[in-house]
């Protein structure tokens, strides 16, 4: 395979034609010949067009944090509310307070 510059330009022509001048304002192509292989170092100076992508990713991250926070709040309620009621029931029993005379909590479930 020969490393003819005209062939390289012919191969690069479709890629360069599809890129607008606005997207690639400055482009430098430096050939680096190493014995039987020729490498090209291509440097481009372009304007950052990833702002929309960054905003979309930030919105997605915010949604994930919000849903994660809501799930954590729900999990906290599911775990700690029964423990709170059990602690209050044990306190009530320890103090000897009867809410319903001659009945216990187990009577309601059996």
Residue frames relative to the residue before (quaternion, step in Angstrom):
aa qw qx qy qz dx dy dz
X 1.0000 0.0000 0.0000 0.0000 0.00 0.00 0.00
X 0.2848 -0.7738 0.5409 0.1656 3.57 -0.66 1.02
X 0.3390 -0.7315 0.5584 0.1956 3.52 -1.21 0.57
X 0.0995 0.8185 -0.5495 0.1347 3.52 0.70 1.15
X 0.4722 -0.6962 0.4541 0.2935 3.64 -0.73 0.96
X 0.6272 0.5392 -0.3575 0.4337 3.62 1.03 -0.63
X 0.6361 0.5098 -0.3323 0.4745 3.59 1.07 -0.70
X 0.6315 0.5254 -0.3329 0.4629 3.57 1.01 -0.76
X 0.6550 0.5019 -0.3126 0.4705 3.58 1.02 -0.78
X 0.6270 0.5293 -0.3312 0.4658 3.58 1.07 -0.72
X 0.6723 0.4836 -0.2960 0.4759 3.57 1.02 -0.77
X 0.6957 0.4734 -0.2692 0.4684 3.58 1.06 -0.72
X 0.5043 0.6948 -0.4073 0.3116 3.61 1.21 -0.48
X 0.6885 0.4600 -0.3279 0.4548 3.69 0.77 -0.81
X 0.6440 0.5151 -0.3288 0.4603 3.58 1.02 -0.73
X 0.6770 0.4799 -0.2911 0.4760 3.57 0.95 -0.81
X 0.6301 0.5382 -0.3361 0.4476 3.59 1.07 -0.68
X 0.6847 0.4849 -0.2991 0.4545 3.58 1.02 -0.73
X 0.6557 0.4746 -0.3136 0.4964 3.60 1.16 -0.50
X 0.3682 -0.7370 0.5174 0.2313 3.55 -0.78 0.96
X 0.6319 -0.5423 0.4001 0.3828 3.52 -1.25 0.42
X 0.6235 0.5585 -0.3347 0.4328 3.55 1.10 -0.67
X 0.6644 0.5049 -0.3060 0.4583 3.61 1.03 -0.74
X 0.7928 0.1799 -0.0865 0.5759 3.60 0.94 -0.80
X 0.1288 -0.8395 0.5251 0.0538 3.53 0.18 1.29
X 0.7975 0.0633 -0.0096 0.5999 3.60 0.89 -0.89
X 0.0555 0.7865 -0.6114 0.0675 3.56 -0.81 1.03
X 0.0868 -0.7836 0.6150 0.0130 3.55 -0.90 1.01
X 0.0856 -0.7909 0.6057 0.0183 3.56 -0.84 1.01
X 0.0665 -0.8142 0.5764 -0.0192 3.55 -0.53 1.24
X 0.2669 -0.7665 0.5575 0.1746 3.63 -0.61 1.04
X 0.1052 -0.7731 0.6242 0.0389 3.57 -1.03 0.87
X 0.1282 -0.8102 0.5682 0.0661 3.61 -0.22 1.23
X 0.0073 -0.7747 0.6318 -0.0239 3.58 -0.88 1.01
X 0.8118 -0.2582 0.1046 0.5132 3.56 -0.21 1.34
X 0.8456 -0.1058 0.0990 0.5139 3.62 -0.33 -1.21
X 0.7013 0.4111 -0.2449 0.5285 3.60 1.29 -0.10
X 0.1638 -0.7693 0.6095 0.0990 3.54 -1.07 0.74
X 0.1410 -0.7821 0.6048 0.0519 3.54 -0.71 1.13
X 0.2152 -0.7511 0.6077 0.1422 3.55 -1.25 0.49
X 0.2057 -0.7378 0.6325 0.1154 3.52 -0.97 0.95
X 0.0886 -0.8119 0.5769 -0.0122 3.54 -0.57 1.21
X 0.0533 -0.7916 0.6085 -0.0137 3.56 -0.65 1.16
X 0.0522 -0.8011 0.5963 -0.0018 3.56 -0.85 0.98
X 0.1656 -0.7422 0.6411 0.1034 3.52 -1.09 0.74
X 0.0943 0.8133 -0.5595 0.1291 3.56 -0.37 1.26
X 0.5383 -0.5863 0.4936 0.3504 3.50 -1.31 0.30
X 0.4942 -0.6604 0.4788 0.3006 3.58 -1.04 0.81
X 0.0731 -0.8083 0.5842 0.0017 3.57 -0.59 1.17
X 0.5060 0.6774 -0.4070 0.3456 3.57 1.24 0.31
X 0.3330 0.7659 -0.4964 0.2367 3.61 1.21 0.24
X 0.6601 0.4992 -0.3164 0.4636 3.59 0.90 -0.86
X 0.6472 0.5084 -0.3195 0.4697 3.58 0.98 -0.78
X 0.6491 0.5161 -0.3182 0.4593 3.58 0.96 -0.84
X 0.6549 0.5041 -0.3139 0.4673 3.60 0.97 -0.82
X 0.6393 0.5202 -0.3214 0.4663 3.57 1.03 -0.79
X 0.6616 0.4936 -0.3008 0.4776 3.59 0.99 -0.82
X 0.6368 0.5139 -0.3333 0.4683 3.60 1.02 -0.70
X 0.6412 0.5089 -0.3230 0.4749 3.59 1.01 -0.77
X 0.6456 0.5127 -0.3139 0.4710 3.58 1.01 -0.81
X 0.6498 0.5068 -0.3121 0.4728 3.60 1.00 -0.81
X 0.6418 0.5163 -0.3215 0.4671 3.60 1.00 -0.79
X 0.6407 0.5114 -0.3221 0.4735 3.59 1.00 -0.80
X 0.6491 0.5143 -0.3156 0.4632 3.59 0.97 -0.81
X 0.6563 0.4979 -0.3108 0.4741 3.58 0.96 -0.84
X 0.6509 0.5179 -0.3161 0.4563 3.59 0.98 -0.82
X 0.6861 0.4642 -0.2886 0.4801 3.59 0.85 -0.93
X 0.6307 0.5264 -0.3306 0.4646 3.58 1.04 -0.71
X 0.6499 0.5139 -0.3067 0.4684 3.57 1.02 -0.80
X 0.6518 0.5031 -0.3112 0.4745 3.58 0.99 -0.82
X 0.6494 0.5071 -0.3170 0.4697 3.58 0.98 -0.80
X 0.6465 0.5110 -0.3132 0.4720 3.58 1.00 -0.80
X 0.6331 0.5182 -0.3239 0.4751 3.60 1.03 -0.77
X 0.6507 0.5079 -0.3074 0.4733 3.59 0.95 -0.88
X 0.6584 0.5084 -0.3036 0.4646 3.58 0.93 -0.90
X 0.6301 0.5260 -0.3274 0.4680 3.57 1.03 -0.77
X 0.6594 0.5008 -0.3109 0.4666 3.59 0.94 -0.84
X 0.6646 0.5148 -0.3060 0.4468 3.57 0.92 -0.91
X 0.7105 0.4416 -0.2668 0.4785 3.60 0.98 -0.74
X 0.7928 0.3872 -0.1964 0.4278 3.59 0.70 -1.04
X 0.5858 0.5763 -0.3954 0.4104 3.66 1.04 -0.45
X 0.6652 0.4611 -0.3354 0.4820 3.66 0.84 -0.72
X 0.6350 0.5170 -0.3353 0.4659 3.60 1.04 -0.69
X 0.6291 0.5244 -0.3283 0.4706 3.60 1.05 -0.72
X 0.6712 0.4851 -0.3068 0.4691 3.60 0.90 -0.86
X 0.6355 0.5169 -0.3272 0.4710 3.57 1.03 -0.75
X 0.6517 0.5039 -0.3171 0.4699 3.61 0.96 -0.79
X 0.6546 0.4944 -0.3136 0.4782 3.59 0.98 -0.78
X 0.6370 0.5191 -0.3271 0.4666 3.60 1.02 -0.75
X 0.6607 0.4899 -0.3124 0.4753 3.59 0.98 -0.81
X 0.6236 0.5249 -0.3327 0.4743 3.61 1.07 -0.72
X 0.6369 0.5233 -0.3152 0.4703 3.57 0.99 -0.86
X 0.6758 0.4823 -0.2945 0.4733 3.58 0.92 -0.87
X 0.6530 0.5218 -0.3129 0.4510 3.59 0.98 -0.81
X 0.6915 0.4524 -0.2673 0.4956 3.57 1.09 -0.75
X 0.4483 -0.7188 0.4299 0.3124 3.60 1.25 -0.21
X 0.4046 0.7003 -0.4888 0.3271 3.58 1.11 0.59
X 0.1465 -0.7752 0.6106 0.0687 3.58 -0.86 1.01
X 0.2799 -0.7612 0.5626 0.1601 3.56 -0.62 1.08
X 0.7606 0.1385 -0.0737 0.6299 3.55 1.09 -0.80
X 0.4085 -0.7347 0.4836 0.2440 3.58 -0.59 1.12
X 0.8603 0.0871 -0.1105 0.4901 3.59 -1.05 0.93
X 0.6667 0.4337 -0.3346 0.5054 3.62 1.07 0.54
X 0.2019 -0.7642 0.6022 0.1118 3.55 -1.19 0.63
X 0.6933 -0.4729 0.3392 0.4251 3.56 -1.28 0.26
X 0.6478 0.5338 -0.3218 0.4380 3.58 1.00 -0.79
X 0.5903 0.5779 -0.3717 0.4235 3.63 1.15 -0.48
X 0.6458 0.5341 -0.3238 0.4390 3.59 1.11 -0.57
X 0.7376 0.4160 -0.2265 0.4813 3.59 1.14 -0.59
X 0.6828 0.4628 -0.2918 0.4843 3.61 1.19 -0.24
